[in-house]
Amino acid sequence: MLRRKLIIGVFAIVGLLLGGCSLQTKVPPTSKYLLNVPTSHDVSSATACRNKVLRIGLVESPDILTTRDIIYRTDSGRSYSYTKARWMSSIDAQFSNLLAGAVTRYETFGDVISLKSFADNDLLLETVIQEFSQTIHPDGTSTLKIAVKFVLLEQYHRNIIASSLIEVERDSVGGNVDSAVENYSAMVAELLQQVNAFLDANCL
């Protein structure tokens, strides 16, 4: 009799555990995003630096842009991250790859190399992302802003040849992650065109 009660008790406990599991709600998967920047096929007409090598330096940025969080803020200055959306790769890493690709394809220089390359270079491009932000307003729209400073240096003496702060801004953007990523991508494409023009103008 005691054995029978123990068996019934065990089955009752198992039933409760299985029942509890069935009541748990499923957590929606996190969406992952990458900047989708169209490839430009424009090629530089400048020839002054066709025999020079440019090294792309480390892309510096605020700490928050080294994570995979997608951040937005309100007009009050409070910052939040989208709970169900993440970057597949941090903004500084994505921007570094996009920058190197855009400058290489534009062919202002004989070659473009990475920071880790052992090859010699003539020029160095320093990059600092100062702002990469979405501000959501009370009416549900948002403003996006990207600000990046570029410094072109002569490699051996580290003399500054030229510097430029390039800013791109968009208003009346939808206040959600999909609209933000779509517009960020278009803004980065515009910014990359401007940095190529900057390098063309200052390649001596």
C-alpha positions, 0 to 999 in steps of 0.5 A: 500500500505504501509503495502504491502511494509513493508511485502515485506521489511521484507521478503527481509531482512529475505531472505538476512539473510538466504542467508548469513547463507548459504554462511558461511563455516563449521568449521571442527571438532577438532580431540581429541587424547589420548596416546595409550600405550599398556598394558605390562603383565610383572611381577617383579621377585624382592621380596624385596618390596613385603611388601611395599606400594608405593605412586605415587606423583604429576606429575610435568611438564611445564605449557604447558603440563597441557593444552590440546594443542598439541604443536610442535616447529621448529628448530628456537625455535618457538612453535605452537599448532595444530589448529585442534587437541587437547589432550582429557586430558592433558599430565601430567594427562595422564602420571600420570594415565599410570605410576600408572597403569604400576607400579601397574601391574608390582607388585614390591610393595605390593600396589601402591596408589595415592597421595590422598589416606589416606592409609599409605605408605613406599615409595614415587615416585616423577615425573617431566616431563622435556620435551615432545616435537616435533620439525619439521624440514625444510625437513618435518620430526620431532624429538620427545623427552621425558625426565622424572626425577624420585626420589624414597624416603623413606616416613618418613624421606624423604631420597632419595633412588635413582633418575634417568633421563630417556630420550627417543628420536625418529628421522625421524618421520612424521611431523604431529599430527598423527605420533607424537601421534603414536610415543609418545605412543610407547616412553611412553611405553618404558619409563614405562618399564625403570622406572619399571626397575629403581624401581626394582633395587633400592627397598631395 
